């Protein structure tokens, strides 16, 4: 099992647009076999940082998602929405192995 951690630097003038962008991606990750844990918008502290977490059964399953998403019309529309709104300035991606009881 692998959890993808995304840390976004947001465009502060486009927080509402970023929240919409996140809502677009949650069902898309799940469509390709992932378990999305949500997007986390700024509250207290830094006002321009958001996070997203989602889990796939393996790194290979995540890579398969990336390949399929690249040609999926709904995923392409979500990326066009980002390009039109510029709702985030940058992001970093890391992978973690979850530990549960």
Secondary structure as UniProt FT lines:
FT   STRAND          2..10
FT   HELIX           12..14
FT   HELIX           15..31
FT   TURN            32..33
FT   STRAND          35..40
FT   STRAND          49..56
FT   HELIX           59..71
FT   HELIX           73..85
FT   STRAND          88..96
//
